[in-house]
Each structure stands twice: as C-alpha cells, then as structure tokens.
Amino acid sequence: MAKEFLGKRLVTADEARATFAAAWSPRYEPETVPTADALGRVLAERVVSPEDLPPFRRSLMDGFACRATDISVVPVTLRVVADVPMGEVTDAVLGPGEAARVPTGGMLPENADVVVPVEQTRSVEITGAEGVEIHTALTAGRHLIERGEDVTVGEEVLPARHRLRPADVGALMGLGLVQVSVFRLPVVGILSTGDEVVPSEETPPLGKVRDLNSYSLAAYVQSLGGVASRFGIVKDDPELLHAAAAAALAECDVLILNAGTSVGPKDVVAGVIQRLGAPGVLVHGVDIRPGKPTIFAVCGGKPVFGLPGQPVSVLNTFDQFVAPVLRQMLLIADEPRTLTARLTEDLRSADGREDHVRVRLQQRDDGWWA
C-alpha cells in the first residue's frame, strides 16, 4: 500500500531529486576578485599569459655562465670577465675562453648557453685576471631556463572552470595577474522557525530550546565553500514568516527554512514557501527516515528548502538533498563518501522506505563494523 503524507503519495528520495532537477538548473555569475584571495575559487574564463615567463634567460644554479664549446674538454681554465648581480641586467658578451659569475636566478649573458655549478669549479689566478677551472663537461642548456620556457605570451595558463590551487595562485601573481574572474559563491540564507526556539546565548525557560540547527547548517554550507547567512528566528506566524523569508530570499541564492514543515497546526512553512514565487513547492514529503516532511521548492528561479526541525533530521536532509545542489552551484563533483562495514545488529526498514541510520564505526581485525 502506498504511503501518504498530507493526503498524497510519499515520493522516494530519487523522485524528489528528479522533480527538483526538472524545475531548476544553476546559473553561474562571474565576479572579479583579488588573485591573492582566490584560493579554491573556480575560474569563470580561461587565463592566458600576458608575457613570457621567465622574461629572460636565467641561471638555475650559483656558478659560472659560459659557452658549451669552451668546456667540451676538461679540465679547462676560463677567464672570468663579468660578475652578474642578482636582479640586474647584464650586457656582458662572452668571447672564446671566457665566463661570467652568475647567481641562481640571475640573467645570463646573451651568448652563454650553459651554467657550471660553483661546486664543479675551482677559482684560479691567470695572468692579469681572475680565472675559473672547470672540472665537468656539460652540454648546452644545462642548469639554465630559457625565456618563455614556463609559458609564452598568449599561451593558456589555466582553463575556464578550473579550481585554483595554491600553486595556481602563485603562478598568476608571478605573471602580474593580480585580479582574476571567478564564479560568484552562492549565498545560502538560513531562517529558523518556531515559537519554542530562543537564541543560543539565552537560557531557555522550561518548554523552550536553544537554536542550534541554524549554526549546524551554516557550518555545513561553509564547509562546502558557500557563504552562509543566518537570518535569525521567526515565530510560527505566517505573515511574519513570509515577510522574513521574502526578505532573506531577495538577498540570497538559496533559502533554507528550518522546522515547521510537518502537519501540525503551527507548521506553516509549506504555505509560506508557496507564496514566495512560482513555481513554488514541488515536493512536500519524502519517503525517507529521518526527514519525511522535507520540502523542495523553486521560487523565482531560486532553490528553497524546508527542512525538519529535529537536529538529526535537519543534517540528514541537508546532506541528502541540499548539499548536492550546493556542490552543483560550486562546481564540485558530487562524490558520496562510502565505506563498507558489517552491522553489529539487525536493522529493519518499512517496505520502500529509505532509512538513514547513525552508526559508530569500529575497525576490528576482520574489517570495519558499524
């Protein structure tokens, strides 16, 4: 026999997800932010290099720049004709049998094509000048990096929809790209309801409880990378709640109303959501435990969820239904974390219902147990 809620057949969790997906798809809006603050953000457009990197031929070692033809047979002594300071331009030109002292990262003379590390040399004196004795034969190109070897002007550095990693931030700053276009983070509004709920900093009188769900939900949103905005607690008054919900929705991309989603006389959330915009409530009641009185809605193009007020239910329904939507908005792969374990006791579920059971995991010699 089909199970009912509010006189209608309860839909399965997958049916609820499919109904919501048919009515809503994410919109991605770009914004420009400082690159230094863009770690973890997703690029709204591809990034191309405005210049060659490195912009000049550089030494990768402290040592001596010279011509490979001069050190093809070793040991050999070369005349040191220049000392290249770090961070300075050199106009030195090496002739046959000549070398220039260079630091790591220093500019190479134009016709130098190899750098000999200082530990493979020995300083000597030759007539009227400083000399260096080379003990290792090296081929052209060793211990240096050519101009544009990392990236050339106009080359794609990072593709669109790439999530910025620490090395990416450094690379962009190294190219002088101090601002970057990324997709805007979704702002999730959280509104708690209930005559019995008081702010967490208050001592609740008998019969009332502190608000904890809005903090759990906000923390979950932040853990995914979204922006959480808490809009306080509203009593079970349809007009007050509608005014607060409408104001919150205007400021946010997603709205979560917590509690008041069941069938009691004070459960007014479904009616309030229906008034927030078309198409309104899509699903009210899902065949899942805990979390049966969950509401899915789209109001004015924005996702709106009504989640049960029981603390376990609210986190379970957020995890099952809201988090995948936020991952989609944040361009995060929706990959559920799973682990196979054996149960220590029998669990039974009503036919057709999807049960989510909290367990404590324990690793034993024969594997994981729940």
C-alpha positions as CSV (number, residue, x, y, z in Angstrom):
1,M,0.0,0.0,0.0
2,A,1.3,3.4,-1.0
3,K,2.3,5.6,2.0
4,E,0.8,9.0,2.2
5,F,1.7,12.4,3.7
6,L,-0.7,15.3,3.6
7,G,-3.1,13.1,1.7
8,K,-0.6,12.5,-1.1
9,R,1.7,9.6,-2.0
10,L,5.1,9.9,-0.5
11,V,7.7,10.2,-3.2
12,T,11.1,8.4,-3.0
13,A,14.3,10.4,-2.4
14,D,15.3,9.8,-6.1
15,E,11.9,11.0,-7.3
16,A,12.2,14.1,-5.2
17,R,15.6,14.9,-6.6
18,A,14.4,14.3,-10.2
19,T,11.4,16.6,-9.7
20,F,13.6,19.3,-8.4
21,A,16.2,18.9,-11.1
22,A,13.5,19.2,-13.8
23,A,12.4,22.6,-12.4
24,W,15.8,24.2,-11.6
25,S,19.3,24.5,-13.1
26,P,22.2,26.6,-11.7
27,R,23.3,29.9,-13.1
28,Y,26.9,30.8,-12.9
29,E,27.7,34.5,-12.5
30,P,31.3,35.8,-12.8
31,E,32.9,38.3,-10.5
32,T,36.4,39.8,-10.2
33,V,38.4,39.2,-7.0
34,P,42.0,39.7,-5.9
35,T,44.1,36.7,-7.0
36,A,45.6,36.5,-3.6
37,D,42.2,35.8,-2.1
38,A,41.1,33.4,-4.9
39,L,42.3,30.1,-3.5
40,G,39.7,27.4,-4.1
41,R,37.6,29.6,-6.4
42,V,36.5,28.4,-9.9
43,L,37.7,30.4,-12.9
44,A,34.9,31.9,-15.0
45,E,37.1,32.2,-18.1
46,R,40.4,30.8,-19.3
47,V,43.6,32.7,-18.3
48,V,46.2,33.5,-20.9
49,S,49.7,34.8,-20.2
50,P,50.3,38.5,-20.8
51,E,54.1,37.9,-21.1
52,D,56.8,35.3,-21.3
53,L,57.8,33.5,-18.1
54,P,60.6,33.7,-17.3
55,P,61.0,37.1,-19.2
56,F,64.8,36.4,-19.7
57,R,67.3,33.6,-19.7
58,R,68.1,32.7,-16.1
59,S,70.6,30.6,-14.3
60,L,69.3,27.7,-12.2
61,M,72.5,27.5,-10.1
62,D,75.1,29.6,-8.4
63,G,78.0,29.2,-10.8
64,F,79.6,30.3,-14.0
65,A,77.9,31.0,-17.3
66,C,80.0,30.1,-20.3
67,R,79.8,28.6,-23.8
68,A,79.4,24.8,-24.0
69,T,82.1,24.7,-26.8
70,D,84.6,26.0,-24.3
71,I,84.1,23.2,-21.8
72,S,83.7,20.2,-24.1
73,V,87.2,19.0,-22.9
74,V,88.0,19.3,-19.2
75,P,89.7,20.3,-17.1
76,V,89.9,23.8,-18.7
77,T,90.5,27.2,-17.3
78,L,88.3,30.2,-18.4
79,R,88.8,33.9,-17.8
80,V,86.1,35.5,-15.6
81,V,85.2,38.7,-17.4
82,A,81.9,39.6,-15.7
83,D,80.1,39.3,-12.3
84,V,76.3,39.5,-12.9
85,P,74.5,41.0,-9.8
86,M,71.2,39.4,-8.8
87,G,68.2,41.3,-10.2
88,E,70.4,43.4,-12.6
89,V,70.5,43.4,-16.4
90,T,73.8,42.3,-17.9
91,D,75.3,43.5,-21.2
92,A,78.3,41.1,-21.0
93,V,79.2,39.3,-24.2
94,L,81.4,36.2,-23.7
95,G,84.3,35.6,-26.1
96,P,86.1,32.3,-26.5
97,G,87.5,31.0,-23.2
98,E,85.5,33.5,-21.1
99,A,83.0,33.0,-18.3
100,A,80.7,35.2,-16.1
101,R,79.9,34.6,-12.5
102,V,76.1,34.3,-12.0
103,P,73.7,33.7,-9.0
104,T,70.7,31.4,-9.0
105,G,68.0,33.3,-10.9
106,G,70.5,35.8,-12.4
107,M,70.3,36.9,-16.1
108,L,72.7,35.1,-18.4
109,P,75.0,36.9,-20.9
110,E,73.4,36.7,-24.4
111,N,75.8,34.1,-25.8
112,A,76.2,31.9,-22.7
113,D,74.5,28.5,-23.2
114,V,75.4,26.6,-20.1
115,V,76.0,27.2,-16.4
116,V,78.6,25.2,-14.4
117,P,77.6,24.9,-10.7
118,V,80.2,26.5,-8.5
119,E,80.9,23.2,-6.7
120,Q,82.2,21.8,-10.0
121,T,84.8,24.6,-10.4
122,R,87.9,25.9,-8.7
123,S,89.0,29.5,-8.6
124,V,92.5,30.2,-10.0
125,E,94.6,33.1,-10.9
126,I,95.6,33.7,-14.5
127,T,97.7,36.5,-15.9
128,G,96.1,39.8,-15.1
129,A,92.6,38.4,-14.3
130,E,90.5,36.1,-12.3
131,G,90.2,32.6,-13.6
132,V,88.0,29.6,-13.0
133,E,88.9,26.0,-13.6
134,I,86.1,23.8,-14.9
135,H,86.2,20.1,-14.0
136,T,82.9,18.8,-15.6
137,A,82.0,18.9,-19.3
138,L,78.4,20.0,-19.7
139,T,76.2,20.2,-22.8
140,A,74.4,23.3,-23.9
141,G,71.2,24.1,-22.0
142,R,72.3,22.6,-18.6
143,H,71.4,24.5,-15.4
144,L,69.5,27.3,-17.1
145,I,66.0,28.1,-18.2
146,E,65.2,29.8,-21.5
147,R,63.0,32.9,-21.8
148,G,59.3,31.7,-22.1
149,E,60.2,28.1,-21.1
150,D,57.5,28.1,-18.5
151,V,54.9,29.9,-20.5
152,T,54.9,32.2,-23.5
153,V,52.8,35.3,-24.1
154,G,49.3,34.4,-25.3
155,E,49.6,30.8,-24.1
156,E,46.7,29.4,-22.0
157,V,47.8,29.2,-18.4
158,L,44.6,27.8,-16.8
159,P,41.3,26.7,-18.5
160,A,37.9,28.0,-17.6
161,R,36.2,26.2,-14.7
162,H,39.5,25.3,-13.1
163,R,39.5,25.4,-9.3
164,L,42.5,27.4,-8.2
165,R,45.2,25.6,-6.2
166,P,48.0,27.2,-4.1
167,A,50.5,26.8,-7.0
168,D,48.0,28.4,-9.4
169,V,47.6,31.5,-7.2
170,G,51.4,31.9,-7.2
171,A,51.7,31.4,-10.9
172,L,49.1,34.0,-11.7
173,M,50.7,36.5,-9.3
174,G,54.1,35.7,-10.9
175,L,52.5,36.8,-14.3
176,G,51.3,40.1,-12.8
177,L,47.6,38.9,-12.9
178,V,46.6,40.4,-9.5
179,Q,42.9,40.0,-10.2
180,V,41.0,37.1,-11.7
181,S,37.5,36.4,-12.9
182,V,35.8,33.6,-10.9
183,F,32.3,32.4,-10.4
184,R,30.4,34.0,-7.5
185,L,30.0,31.9,-4.4
186,P,26.3,31.0,-3.7
187,V,24.9,32.8,-0.6
188,V,22.7,30.5,1.4
189,G,20.1,32.1,3.7
190,I,19.1,30.2,6.8
191,L,15.9,31.0,8.7
192,S,14.9,29.2,11.9
193,T,11.2,29.0,12.8
194,G,9.3,28.0,15.9
195,D,7.6,29.6,19.0
196,E,9.7,27.3,21.1
197,V,13.1,28.3,19.8
198,V,15.2,31.0,21.5
199,P,18.7,32.4,20.6
200,S,21.6,30.2,21.7
201,E,23.0,32.8,24.0
202,E,19.8,32.8,26.1
203,T,18.9,30.4,28.9
204,P,15.7,28.8,27.6
205,P,12.7,28.7,30.0
206,L,11.0,25.4,30.5
207,G,9.3,24.3,27.3
208,K,11.7,26.1,25.0
209,V,15.0,25.2,23.3
210,R,18.1,27.0,22.1
211,D,18.6,27.4,18.3
212,L,21.3,25.0,17.3
213,N,20.2,24.0,13.8
214,S,21.0,27.3,12.1
215,Y,24.6,27.0,13.3
216,S,25.0,23.4,12.1
217,L,23.5,24.4,8.7
218,A,25.7,27.4,8.4
219,A,28.8,25.4,9.3
220,Y,27.9,22.8,6.7
221,V,27.4,25.5,4.0
222,Q,30.8,27.0,4.8
223,S,32.5,23.5,4.8
224,L,31.4,23.2,1.2
225,G,32.7,26.6,0.2
226,G,29.4,28.5,0.1
227,V,28.6,31.7,2.0
228,A,26.1,31.2,4.9
229,S,23.8,34.0,6.1
230,R,21.7,33.4,9.2
231,F,18.5,35.4,9.4
232,G,17.6,34.7,13.0
233,I,14.4,33.1,14.4
234,V,10.8,33.8,13.4
235,K,7.7,32.7,15.3
236,D,5.1,30.4,13.8
237,D,3.2,33.3,12.4
238,P,2.5,33.0,8.6
239,E,2.7,36.7,7.9
240,L,5.8,37.4,10.0
241,L,7.5,34.3,8.5
242,H,6.6,35.2,4.9
243,A,8.0,38.7,5.3
244,A,11.2,37.4,6.8
245,A,11.5,34.7,4.2
246,A,10.9,37.0,1.3
247,A,13.5,39.5,2.5
248,A,16.0,36.7,3.0
249,L,15.4,35.2,-0.4
250,A,15.9,38.6,-2.1
251,E,19.4,38.7,-0.6
252,C,20.4,35.0,-1.2
253,D,20.8,32.4,-3.9
254,V,19.3,29.6,-1.8
255,L,17.0,29.7,1.1
256,I,16.6,27.1,3.9
257,L,13.7,27.3,6.3
258,N,14.3,25.1,9.3
259,A,11.3,23.4,11.2
260,G,7.6,23.9,10.7
261,T,7.4,21.5,7.7
262,S,5.2,18.8,9.1
263,V,1.4,18.6,9.5
264,G,0.7,20.3,12.9
265,P,-1.3,23.5,13.2
266,K,1.8,25.5,13.8
267,D,3.6,24.0,10.7
268,V,3.1,26.9,8.3
269,V,6.4,26.7,6.3
270,A,4.9,25.0,3.2
271,G,2.3,27.7,2.8
272,V,4.8,30.4,3.3
273,I,7.2,28.9,0.7
274,Q,4.3,28.6,-1.8
275,R,3.8,32.4,-1.6
276,L,7.5,33.2,-2.3
277,G,7.3,32.8,-6.1
278,A,6.5,30.4,-8.9
279,P,6.5,27.5,-9.3
280,G,6.7,27.2,-5.5
281,V,6.5,23.9,-3.7
282,L,7.5,20.9,-5.9
283,V,7.7,18.2,-3.2
284,H,6.4,18.0,0.3
285,G,7.1,14.7,2.0
286,V,9.8,12.2,1.1
287,D,9.8,8.5,1.9
288,I,13.0,8.8,4.0
289,R,13.7,8.4,7.7
290,P,14.7,10.7,9.3
291,G,13.4,13.6,7.2
292,K,10.0,12.7,5.9
293,P,8.5,16.3,6.0
294,T,11.2,17.8,3.7
295,I,10.1,20.4,1.2
296,F,11.6,21.1,-2.2
297,A,10.7,24.3,-3.9
298,V,11.9,26.7,-6.6
299,C,10.7,30.3,-6.1
300,G,11.6,32.9,-8.7
301,G,14.4,30.8,-10.0
302,K,16.0,30.1,-6.6
303,P,16.1,26.9,-4.7
304,V,14.1,26.9,-1.4
305,F,14.1,24.0,1.1
306,G,12.0,23.4,4.1
307,L,13.9,21.0,6.4
308,P,12.6,19.3,9.5
309,G,13.5,20.8,12.9
310,Q,14.8,17.7,14.6
311,P,18.6,18.1,14.7
312,V,19.4,14.6,13.2
313,S,16.8,15.1,10.6
314,V,18.0,18.5,9.5
315,L,21.5,17.4,9.0
316,N,20.5,14.2,7.2
317,T,18.2,16.0,4.8
318,F,20.8,18.7,4.2
319,D,23.3,16.1,3.4
320,Q,21.0,14.2,1.1
321,F,19.2,17.0,-0.7
322,V,20.8,20.4,-0.2
323,A,24.5,19.6,-0.2
324,P,24.3,18.1,-3.8
325,V,22.6,21.3,-5.0
326,L,25.3,23.5,-3.5
327,R,28.1,21.3,-4.9
328,Q,26.4,21.7,-8.3
329,M,26.4,25.5,-7.8
330,L,30.1,25.4,-6.6
331,L,31.1,23.1,-9.5
332,I,32.2,20.4,-7.0
333,A,31.9,16.8,-8.1
334,D,29.1,15.2,-6.1
335,E,31.0,12.1,-5.0
336,P,29.4,10.5,-1.9
337,R,31.9,9.1,0.7
338,T,31.2,5.5,1.3
339,L,32.7,2.7,3.4
340,T,31.6,-0.9,3.6
341,A,31.1,-2.2,7.1
342,R,29.3,-5.1,8.8
343,L,26.4,-4.4,11.1
344,T,26.6,-5.5,14.8
345,E,22.8,-5.8,15.0
346,D,19.9,-6.3,12.6
347,L,18.2,-3.3,11.1
348,R,14.8,-3.5,9.5
349,S,13.0,-0.9,7.3
350,A,9.5,-0.5,6.2
351,D,8.9,-1.6,2.6
352,G,10.0,1.0,0.2
353,R,11.3,3.5,2.7
354,E,14.9,4.7,2.7
355,D,16.3,4.7,6.1
356,H,19.5,6.5,7.2
357,V,20.9,5.2,10.4
358,R,23.6,6.8,12.5
359,V,26.3,4.4,13.5
360,R,29.7,4.4,15.2
361,L,32.4,2.8,13.1
362,Q,34.9,0.5,14.7
363,Q,37.8,-1.1,12.9
364,R,38.5,-4.7,14.1
365,D,40.9,-7.4,12.9
366,D,38.4,-8.6,10.3
367,G,37.4,-5.2,8.9
368,W,35.1,-2.3,9.7
369,W,32.0,-2.8,11.9
370,A,29.0,-0.4,12.3
